[in-house]
Amino acid sequence: MPRPTPAQLGYGSATVVCSTLVMLLLSEVSSPAGVVAISVAGLALGVLVALTLAMPWPGRARSGSAAGVAERRETARVPQTVGARTDRGR
């Protein structure tokens, strides 16, 4: 299993902390079971955000990736016909 990137750790941790605090403040839960349930929900949301960062979006290549550059080069090539003249000035 690959190691998480710093961006995944940062966004996931920030999501856990912020979402848990917001849910606790908005729900005004005081029972321990409610606090545990909201904490688990915040943790699940943070994991979801971190995993979403790791997944590539279908149909979109990253602009700096080698696959994206190679794909753009292939589509930019103009096919040459056999026997085409390249000396247009004559």
LINPE-V748013 format. One record per backbone hydrogen bond with DSSP energy under -1.0 kcal/mol. NH is the residue of the N-H (numbers start at 1). CO is the residue of the C=O. E is the energy in kcal/mol with one decimal. If there is no record, write none. Layout:
nh=NH co=CO e=E
nh=NH co=CO e=E
This chain:
nh=9 co=5 e=-2.2
nh=10 co=6 e=-2.6
nh=11 co=7 e=-2.8
nh=12 co=8 e=-2.3
nh=13 co=9 e=-2.3
nh=14 co=10 e=-2.5
nh=15 co=11 e=-2.1
nh=16 co=12 e=-2.2
nh=17 co=13 e=-2.4
nh=18 co=14 e=-2.6
nh=19 co=15 e=-2.3
nh=20 co=16 e=-1.9
nh=21 co=17 e=-2.3
nh=22 co=18 e=-2.5
nh=23 co=19 e=-2.5
nh=24 co=20 e=-2.4
nh=25 co=21 e=-2.5
nh=26 co=22 e=-2.6
nh=27 co=23 e=-2.1
nh=28 co=24 e=-1.4
nh=35 co=31 e=-2.0
nh=36 co=32 e=-2.3
nh=37 co=33 e=-2.2
nh=38 co=34 e=-2.3
nh=39 co=35 e=-2.3
nh=40 co=36 e=-2.5
nh=41 co=37 e=-2.0
nh=42 co=38 e=-2.4
nh=43 co=39 e=-2.3
nh=44 co=40 e=-2.5
nh=45 co=41 e=-2.1
nh=46 co=42 e=-2.2
nh=47 co=43 e=-2.3
nh=48 co=44 e=-2.2
nh=49 co=45 e=-2.1
nh=50 co=46 e=-2.4
nh=51 co=47 e=-2.5
nh=52 co=48 e=-2.0
nh=53 co=49 e=-1.6
nh=55 co=51 e=-1.0
nh=60 co=57 e=-1.4
nh=69 co=65 e=-2.1
nh=70 co=66 e=-2.5
nh=71 co=67 e=-2.2
nh=72 co=68 e=-2.0
nh=73 co=69 e=-2.1
nh=74 co=70 e=-2.1
nh=75 co=71 e=-2.0
nh=76 co=72 e=-1.3
nh=84 co=81 e=-1.6
nh=88 co=86 e=-1.1
